[in-house]
Amino acid sequence: MSAMAKSPGGFLAVVAAGWVALSAAGLLYARYQGIPNQAALPVVAAFLVAFPFYLVPAFPHMCDRIAGGRLPLYVLAAALAPYLTGCLDGAIVFQWDGLARLAALALGLGLWYWPGRARSILADLAFLAVIPAVLLSGYLESIYTAAHPPLKKDLIELGHVALIEIAVPVLIVARGVRAGYGFWPTRAEWTTGLRYYLYFALVGFPLALALKTVHLTRPAPLWKIGATFLGFFWVIALSEEFFVRGVLQGWLEEWTRRATVALLVTSALFGAAHLFFRGFPNWRWALLTGILGWCCGRARNETGGIRAGVVTHALVVTTWRAFFV
């Protein structure tokens, strides 16, 4: 994957392979959920349009092509193209104000680090604060209105992908974040990520059972375990590790010049962000996710990039969803 990330042909090959895999996975998922193909196909089409944009930050030569004054236009296209595809295909209810608000979000973040604008700690923290604010405020839910109610959740996920496609390139290209963003870890990163997963498994899962935060259940089917791992590995864990460990922890190291302080503060904040999970204040869940954050942060520190932490994060969540409730 690292060699492919350095060539235009590699990017196109990944796009083509991804389109085939996403098309098959989308149709299988629709059948599993009992969604008719005529309703599912427009959503699949929107995700296919989003997919090349999603890949770009992991390919340095593609990032070079969108640098400078092209970046705001790129993130605008990344946000609007999948949305309009869903509208044209009838999956999303088109709204002019929704289109305007999506464009405003893309341009606002795309112009955040415009060349010549002074950088500051406050501006950096405000940029990161926009992301949870958008996710928690219902901003995306009011834009991605499903024409078919069963597709509501899937279209919200399309909105979450759009937010990633806007924010990640801005931080990498305009802000110059170097966090090891990518979709396939090296052997050393797999090894380190697995080791910190085992550390968490020895402490975190017994603690969760002792605190009665979870309890054991019948194992999920193998296909569901595999799908859960890939979904978290390539989307949720990757984005969270990038924003929390790659960006915030990296900035705190830069500002405080103390890696231990950055790790502890970031882990505590990561835990605190989960206080609302299953009812506020869920201190037990915050404690467990804080421990997970520490494991992922340590994996990141040992390897110099986020991919080892992504492995740890995805394995922990997959184990939880496969064997606990």
C-alpha positions as a Markdown table, in Angstrom:
| # | Residue | x | y | z |
|---|---|---|---|---|
| 1 | Met | 0.0 | 0.0 | 0.0 |
| 2 | Ser | 2.9 | 2.4 | 0.8 |
| 3 | Ala | 4.3 | 1.9 | -2.7 |
| 4 | Met | 0.9 | 2.3 | -4.3 |
| 5 | Ala | 0.4 | 5.6 | -2.4 |
| 6 | Lys | 3.3 | 7.1 | -4.2 |
| 7 | Ser | 2.0 | 6.6 | -7.8 |
| 8 | Pro | -1.0 | 7.9 | -9.8 |
| 9 | Gly | -1.6 | 4.4 | -11.1 |
| 10 | Gly | -1.7 | 3.1 | -7.5 |
| 11 | Phe | -4.4 | 5.6 | -6.7 |
| 12 | Leu | -6.6 | 4.7 | -9.7 |
| 13 | Ala | -6.1 | 1.0 | -8.9 |
| 14 | Val | -7.3 | 1.4 | -5.3 |
| 15 | Val | -10.3 | 3.5 | -6.6 |
| 16 | Ala | -11.3 | 0.8 | -9.0 |
| 17 | Ala | -10.9 | -2.0 | -6.5 |
| 18 | Gly | -12.8 | 0.0 | -3.9 |
| 19 | Trp | -15.7 | 0.7 | -6.3 |
| 20 | Val | -16.1 | -3.0 | -6.9 |
| 21 | Ala | -15.9 | -3.9 | -3.2 |
| 22 | Leu | -18.2 | -1.0 | -2.1 |
| 23 | Ser | -20.8 | -1.9 | -4.7 |
| 24 | Ala | -20.9 | -5.5 | -3.6 |
| 25 | Ala | -20.9 | -4.6 | 0.1 |
| 26 | Gly | -23.7 | -2.1 | -0.4 |
| 27 | Leu | -26.0 | -4.4 | -2.2 |
| 28 | Leu | -25.3 | -7.2 | 0.3 |
| 29 | Tyr | -26.0 | -4.8 | 3.2 |
| 30 | Ala | -29.2 | -3.7 | 1.5 |
| 31 | Arg | -30.4 | -7.3 | 1.2 |
| 32 | Tyr | -29.5 | -8.0 | 4.8 |
| 33 | Gln | -31.5 | -4.9 | 5.9 |
| 34 | Gly | -34.4 | -5.7 | 3.6 |
| 35 | Ile | -34.0 | -2.5 | 1.6 |
| 36 | Pro | -35.1 | -2.8 | -2.1 |
| 37 | Asn | -32.4 | -2.4 | -4.7 |
| 38 | Gln | -34.1 | 0.6 | -6.3 |
| 39 | Ala | -33.8 | 2.4 | -2.9 |
| 40 | Ala | -30.3 | 1.2 | -2.1 |
| 41 | Leu | -28.6 | 1.9 | -5.5 |
| 42 | Pro | -28.8 | 5.7 | -5.2 |
| 43 | Val | -27.1 | 5.6 | -1.8 |
| 44 | Val | -24.5 | 3.2 | -3.1 |
| 45 | Ala | -23.9 | 5.6 | -6.0 |
| 46 | Ala | -23.4 | 8.5 | -3.6 |
| 47 | Phe | -20.8 | 6.6 | -1.6 |
| 48 | Leu | -19.0 | 5.6 | -4.8 |
| 49 | Val | -18.7 | 9.3 | -5.7 |
| 50 | Ala | -17.4 | 10.0 | -2.2 |
| 51 | Phe | -14.8 | 7.2 | -2.3 |
| 52 | Pro | -12.0 | 8.8 | -4.4 |
| 53 | Phe | -12.2 | 12.0 | -2.3 |
| 54 | Tyr | -11.9 | 9.8 | 0.9 |
| 55 | Leu | -8.7 | 8.2 | -0.4 |
| 56 | Val | -6.8 | 11.4 | -1.4 |
| 57 | Pro | -5.3 | 12.3 | 2.0 |
| 58 | Ala | -3.4 | 9.0 | 2.1 |
| 59 | Phe | -1.7 | 9.7 | -1.3 |
| 60 | Pro | 1.0 | 12.4 | -1.0 |
| 61 | His | 1.1 | 13.1 | -4.7 |
| 62 | Met | -2.7 | 13.7 | -4.7 |
| 63 | Cys | -2.3 | 16.0 | -1.8 |
| 64 | Asp | 0.3 | 18.0 | -3.7 |
| 65 | Arg | -2.3 | 18.5 | -6.5 |
| 66 | Ile | -4.8 | 20.1 | -4.3 |
| 67 | Ala | -2.5 | 22.4 | -2.3 |
| 68 | Gly | -2.7 | 26.2 | -2.2 |
| 69 | Gly | -5.6 | 28.0 | -3.8 |
| 70 | Arg | -7.1 | 24.7 | -5.1 |
| 71 | Leu | -7.8 | 23.3 | -1.6 |
| 72 | Pro | -11.0 | 25.2 | -0.9 |
| 73 | Leu | -12.5 | 24.3 | -4.3 |
| 74 | Tyr | -11.4 | 20.7 | -3.7 |
| 75 | Val | -13.1 | 20.3 | -0.3 |
| 76 | Leu | -16.2 | 22.1 | -1.8 |
| 77 | Ala | -16.3 | 19.4 | -4.5 |
| 78 | Ala | -15.7 | 16.6 | -2.0 |
| 79 | Ala | -18.7 | 17.8 | 0.1 |
| 80 | Leu | -21.2 | 18.6 | -2.7 |
| 81 | Ala | -20.5 | 15.9 | -5.3 |
| 82 | Pro | -21.8 | 12.9 | -3.2 |
| 83 | Tyr | -24.7 | 15.0 | -1.8 |
| 84 | Leu | -25.9 | 16.1 | -5.3 |
| 85 | Thr | -25.5 | 12.5 | -6.6 |
| 86 | Gly | -27.8 | 11.4 | -3.8 |
| 87 | Cys | -30.2 | 14.2 | -4.6 |
| 88 | Leu | -30.2 | 13.5 | -8.4 |
| 89 | Asp | -30.8 | 9.7 | -7.7 |
| 90 | Gly | -33.6 | 10.4 | -5.4 |
| 91 | Ala | -32.0 | 9.2 | -2.2 |
| 92 | Ile | -31.7 | 12.6 | -0.5 |
| 93 | Val | -34.4 | 15.2 | -0.4 |
| 94 | Phe | -32.8 | 18.2 | -2.1 |
| 95 | Gln | -33.0 | 21.5 | -0.1 |
| 96 | Trp | -31.4 | 24.8 | -1.3 |
| 97 | Asp | -30.7 | 25.8 | 2.3 |
| 98 | Gly | -29.1 | 22.4 | 3.0 |
| 99 | Leu | -26.9 | 22.8 | -0.1 |
| 100 | Ala | -25.9 | 26.3 | 1.1 |
| 101 | Arg | -25.1 | 25.1 | 4.7 |
| 102 | Leu | -23.0 | 22.2 | 3.3 |
| 103 | Ala | -21.1 | 24.6 | 1.0 |
| 104 | Ala | -20.6 | 27.0 | 3.9 |
| 105 | Leu | -19.1 | 24.3 | 6.1 |
| 106 | Ala | -16.8 | 23.1 | 3.3 |
| 107 | Leu | -15.6 | 26.7 | 2.4 |
| 108 | Gly | -15.3 | 27.7 | 6.0 |
| 109 | Leu | -13.0 | 24.9 | 6.9 |
| 110 | Gly | -11.3 | 25.0 | 3.5 |
| 111 | Leu | -10.3 | 28.7 | 4.0 |
| 112 | Trp | -9.4 | 28.3 | 7.6 |
| 113 | Tyr | -5.7 | 28.2 | 7.0 |
| 114 | Trp | -5.6 | 30.3 | 3.9 |
| 115 | Pro | -2.0 | 31.3 | 2.9 |
| 116 | Gly | -0.9 | 34.4 | 4.7 |
| 117 | Arg | -3.4 | 34.1 | 7.6 |
| 118 | Ala | -1.6 | 34.0 | 11.0 |
| 119 | Arg | -1.8 | 30.7 | 12.8 |
| 120 | Ser | -2.5 | 30.5 | 16.5 |
| 121 | Ile | -3.3 | 27.9 | 19.2 |
| 122 | Leu | -6.8 | 29.4 | 19.5 |
| 123 | Ala | -7.4 | 29.0 | 15.7 |
| 124 | Asp | -6.2 | 25.4 | 15.8 |
| 125 | Leu | -8.4 | 24.5 | 18.8 |
| 126 | Ala | -11.4 | 26.2 | 17.2 |
| 127 | Phe | -10.9 | 24.2 | 14.0 |
| 128 | Leu | -11.0 | 20.9 | 16.0 |
| 129 | Ala | -13.9 | 22.1 | 18.0 |
| 130 | Val | -16.0 | 22.6 | 14.9 |
| 131 | Ile | -15.9 | 18.8 | 14.2 |
| 132 | Pro | -17.7 | 17.6 | 17.4 |
| 133 | Ala | -20.0 | 20.7 | 17.2 |
| 134 | Val | -21.1 | 19.6 | 13.8 |
| 135 | Leu | -21.6 | 16.0 | 14.8 |
| 136 | Leu | -23.5 | 16.7 | 18.0 |
| 137 | Ser | -25.6 | 19.6 | 16.9 |
| 138 | Gly | -27.6 | 17.8 | 14.3 |
| 139 | Tyr | -26.1 | 20.0 | 11.5 |
| 140 | Leu | -25.7 | 17.1 | 9.1 |
| 141 | Glu | -29.0 | 15.5 | 10.0 |
| 142 | Ser | -30.9 | 18.5 | 8.7 |
| 143 | Ile | -28.9 | 18.4 | 5.4 |
| 144 | Tyr | -28.9 | 14.7 | 4.6 |
| 145 | Thr | -32.7 | 14.2 | 4.7 |
| 146 | Ala | -33.6 | 10.6 | 3.5 |
| 147 | Ala | -36.3 | 10.2 | 0.9 |
| 148 | His | -36.8 | 6.7 | 2.2 |
| 149 | Pro | -36.9 | 6.5 | 6.1 |
| 150 | Pro | -35.0 | 3.2 | 6.3 |
| 151 | Leu | -32.0 | 4.9 | 4.6 |
| 152 | Lys | -31.8 | 7.7 | 7.2 |
| 153 | Lys | -28.9 | 6.2 | 9.2 |
| 154 | Asp | -26.9 | 5.4 | 6.0 |
| 155 | Leu | -27.2 | 8.9 | 4.7 |
| 156 | Ile | -26.1 | 10.4 | 8.0 |
| 157 | Glu | -23.0 | 8.2 | 7.6 |
| 158 | Leu | -22.5 | 9.8 | 4.2 |
| 159 | Gly | -22.5 | 13.2 | 5.9 |
| 160 | His | -19.9 | 12.0 | 8.4 |
| 161 | Val | -17.7 | 10.8 | 5.6 |
| 162 | Ala | -18.2 | 14.3 | 4.0 |
| 163 | Leu | -17.0 | 15.9 | 7.2 |
| 164 | Ile | -13.9 | 13.7 | 7.2 |
| 165 | Glu | -13.3 | 14.5 | 3.5 |
| 166 | Ile | -13.3 | 18.2 | 4.3 |
| 167 | Ala | -11.4 | 18.3 | 7.5 |
| 168 | Val | -8.6 | 15.8 | 7.0 |
| 169 | Pro | -7.2 | 17.3 | 3.7 |
| 170 | Val | -7.3 | 20.8 | 5.2 |
| 171 | Leu | -5.2 | 19.7 | 8.3 |
| 172 | Ile | -2.7 | 17.7 | 6.2 |
| 173 | Val | -2.4 | 20.0 | 3.2 |
| 174 | Ala | -2.9 | 23.5 | 4.7 |
| 175 | Arg | -2.0 | 23.0 | 8.3 |
| 176 | Gly | 0.9 | 20.6 | 7.6 |
| 177 | Val | -0.1 | 17.9 | 10.0 |
| 178 | Arg | 2.1 | 14.8 | 9.7 |
| 179 | Ala | 0.4 | 12.0 | 11.5 |
| 180 | Gly | 1.1 | 8.9 | 9.3 |
| 181 | Tyr | -2.4 | 9.0 | 7.9 |
| 182 | Gly | -3.0 | 5.9 | 5.7 |
| 183 | Phe | -5.1 | 2.9 | 5.2 |
| 184 | Trp | -2.6 | 0.1 | 5.6 |
| 185 | Pro | -0.2 | -0.2 | 8.5 |
| 186 | Thr | 3.4 | -1.5 | 8.2 |
| 187 | Arg | 4.4 | -4.8 | 9.8 |
| 188 | Ala | 5.8 | -2.9 | 12.8 |
| 189 | Glu | 2.6 | -0.9 | 13.2 |
| 190 | Trp | 0.5 | -4.1 | 13.1 |
| 191 | Thr | 2.7 | -5.6 | 15.7 |
| 192 | Thr | 2.6 | -2.6 | 18.0 |
| 193 | Gly | -1.1 | -2.1 | 17.6 |
| 194 | Leu | -1.8 | -5.8 | 18.4 |
| 195 | Arg | 0.4 | -5.5 | 21.5 |
| 196 | Tyr | -1.4 | -2.6 | 22.9 |
| 197 | Tyr | -4.7 | -4.3 | 22.1 |
| 198 | Leu | -3.6 | -7.2 | 24.3 |
| 199 | Tyr | -2.6 | -4.7 | 27.0 |
| 200 | Phe | -6.1 | -3.3 | 26.9 |
| 201 | Ala | -7.7 | -6.7 | 26.8 |
| 202 | Leu | -5.9 | -7.7 | 30.0 |
| 203 | Val | -7.0 | -4.6 | 31.8 |
| 204 | Gly | -10.0 | -3.0 | 30.1 |
| 205 | Phe | -12.3 | -5.9 | 29.4 |
| 206 | Pro | -12.0 | -7.4 | 33.0 |
| 207 | Leu | -12.5 | -3.9 | 34.4 |
| 208 | Ala | -15.6 | -3.4 | 32.2 |
| 209 | Leu | -17.1 | -6.7 | 33.5 |
| 210 | Ala | -16.2 | -5.8 | 37.1 |
| 211 | Leu | -17.9 | -2.3 | 36.7 |
| 212 | Lys | -20.9 | -4.0 | 35.1 |
| 213 | Thr | -20.5 | -1.7 | 32.1 |
| 214 | Val | -20.8 | -4.7 | 29.8 |
| 215 | His | -21.6 | -8.4 | 30.0 |
| 216 | Leu | -20.7 | -11.3 | 27.9 |
| 217 | Thr | -23.1 | -12.4 | 25.1 |
| 218 | Arg | -23.2 | -15.0 | 22.4 |
| 219 | Pro | -20.4 | -14.3 | 19.8 |
| 220 | Ala | -21.5 | -12.5 | 16.7 |
| 221 | Pro | -21.3 | -14.3 | 13.3 |
| 222 | Leu | -17.8 | -14.2 | 11.7 |
| 223 | Trp | -19.0 | -12.2 | 8.7 |
| 224 | Lys | -20.3 | -9.5 | 11.1 |
| 225 | Ile | -17.1 | -9.5 | 13.1 |
| 226 | Gly | -15.1 | -9.0 | 9.9 |
| 227 | Ala | -17.4 | -6.2 | 8.6 |
| 228 | Thr | -17.2 | -4.4 | 12.0 |
| 229 | Phe | -13.4 | -4.5 | 12.0 |
| 230 | Leu | -13.1 | -3.2 | 8.5 |
| 231 | Gly | -15.7 | -0.4 | 9.1 |
| 232 | Phe | -13.9 | 0.8 | 12.2 |
| 233 | Phe | -10.4 | 0.2 | 10.9 |
| 234 | Trp | -10.9 | 2.2 | 7.7 |
| 235 | Val | -13.4 | 4.9 | 8.8 |
| 236 | Ile | -14.3 | 5.4 | 12.5 |
| 237 | Ala | -11.0 | 4.4 | 14.2 |
| 238 | Leu | -9.0 | 6.0 | 11.5 |
| 239 | Ser | -10.7 | 9.4 | 11.7 |
| 240 | Glu | -10.8 | 9.4 | 15.5 |
| 241 | Glu | -7.2 | 8.5 | 15.8 |
| 242 | Phe | -6.2 | 11.1 | 13.3 |
| 243 | Phe | -8.1 | 14.0 | 15.0 |
| 244 | Val | -7.4 | 12.9 | 18.6 |
| 245 | Arg | -4.0 | 11.3 | 18.6 |
| 246 | Gly | -2.6 | 12.5 | 15.3 |
| 247 | Val | -3.7 | 16.1 | 15.5 |
| 248 | Leu | -4.5 | 17.1 | 19.1 |
| 249 | Gln | -1.9 | 15.0 | 20.8 |
| 250 | Gly | 0.7 | 16.1 | 18.3 |
| 251 | Trp | -0.2 | 19.8 | 18.9 |
| 252 | Leu | -0.1 | 19.4 | 22.6 |
| 253 | Glu | 3.4 | 17.9 | 22.3 |
| 254 | Glu | 4.4 | 20.9 | 20.2 |
| 255 | Trp | 2.9 | 23.4 | 22.6 |
| 256 | Thr | 4.0 | 21.8 | 25.9 |
| 257 | Arg | 7.1 | 20.1 | 24.7 |
| 258 | Arg | 6.2 | 17.2 | 27.0 |
| 259 | Ala | 5.0 | 14.0 | 25.3 |
| 260 | Thr | 3.7 | 12.5 | 28.6 |
| 261 | Val | 1.6 | 15.5 | 29.4 |
| 262 | Ala | 0.2 | 15.4 | 25.8 |
| 263 | Leu | -0.6 | 11.7 | 26.1 |
| 264 | Leu | -2.4 | 12.1 | 29.5 |
| 265 | Val | -4.4 | 15.1 | 28.6 |
| 266 | Thr | -5.5 | 13.6 | 25.3 |
| 267 | Ser | -6.5 | 10.3 | 26.9 |
| 268 | Ala | -8.5 | 12.2 | 29.6 |
| 269 | Leu | -10.3 | 14.3 | 26.9 |
| 270 | Phe | -11.0 | 11.2 | 24.9 |
| 271 | Gly | -12.5 | 9.5 | 27.9 |
| 272 | Ala | -14.5 | 12.7 | 28.8 |
| 273 | Ala | -15.9 | 12.8 | 25.3 |
| 274 | His | -17.7 | 9.5 | 26.0 |
| 275 | Leu | -19.5 | 10.7 | 29.2 |
| 276 | Phe | -22.7 | 11.0 | 27.1 |
| 277 | Phe | -22.5 | 7.4 | 25.9 |
| 278 | Arg | -25.6 | 5.5 | 27.1 |
| 279 | Gly | -26.7 | 8.3 | 29.4 |
| 280 | Phe | -24.9 | 11.2 | 31.0 |
| 281 | Pro | -22.7 | 11.1 | 33.1 |
| 282 | Asn | -21.3 | 7.6 | 32.2 |
| 283 | Trp | -18.1 | 7.8 | 34.3 |
| 284 | Arg | -17.4 | 4.1 | 33.9 |
| 285 | Trp | -17.4 | 4.3 | 30.1 |
| 286 | Ala | -15.3 | 7.4 | 30.3 |
| 287 | Leu | -12.7 | 5.6 | 32.4 |
| 288 | Leu | -12.6 | 2.6 | 29.9 |
| 289 | Thr | -12.3 | 4.8 | 26.9 |
| 290 | Gly | -9.6 | 6.9 | 28.6 |
| 291 | Ile | -7.6 | 3.7 | 29.1 |
| 292 | Leu | -8.2 | 2.9 | 25.4 |
| 293 | Gly | -7.0 | 6.4 | 24.5 |
| 294 | Trp | -3.8 | 5.9 | 26.5 |
| 295 | Cys | -3.1 | 2.5 | 24.8 |
| 296 | Cys | -3.7 | 4.1 | 21.3 |
| 297 | Gly | -1.6 | 7.1 | 22.2 |
| 298 | Arg | 1.3 | 5.0 | 23.4 |
| 299 | Ala | 1.1 | 2.9 | 20.2 |
| 300 | Arg | 1.2 | 6.2 | 18.3 |
| 301 | Asn | 4.2 | 7.4 | 20.2 |
| 302 | Glu | 6.2 | 4.2 | 19.7 |
| 303 | Thr | 5.6 | 4.1 | 15.9 |
| 304 | Gly | 5.6 | 7.8 | 15.1 |
| 305 | Gly | 2.2 | 7.6 | 13.4 |
| 306 | Ile | -1.5 | 6.9 | 14.0 |
| 307 | Arg | -1.8 | 3.6 | 12.2 |
| 308 | Ala | -0.7 | 1.4 | 15.1 |
| 309 | Gly | -3.3 | 3.1 | 17.3 |
| 310 | Val | -5.9 | 2.5 | 14.6 |
| 311 | Val | -5.2 | -1.2 | 14.8 |
| 312 | Thr | -5.6 | -1.1 | 18.6 |
| 313 | His | -8.7 | 0.9 | 18.5 |
| 314 | Ala | -10.4 | -1.2 | 15.8 |
| 315 | Leu | -9.6 | -4.5 | 17.5 |
| 316 | Val | -10.9 | -3.3 | 20.9 |
| 317 | Val | -14.2 | -2.1 | 19.4 |
| 318 | Thr | -14.6 | -5.2 | 17.3 |
| 319 | Thr | -14.0 | -7.4 | 20.3 |
| 320 | Trp | -16.5 | -5.4 | 22.3 |
| 321 | Arg | -19.2 | -5.6 | 19.7 |
| 322 | Ala | -18.5 | -9.3 | 19.0 |
| 323 | Phe | -18.5 | -10.7 | 22.5 |
| 324 | Phe | -20.1 | -8.1 | 24.8 |
| 325 | Val | -23.3 | -6.0 | 25.2 |
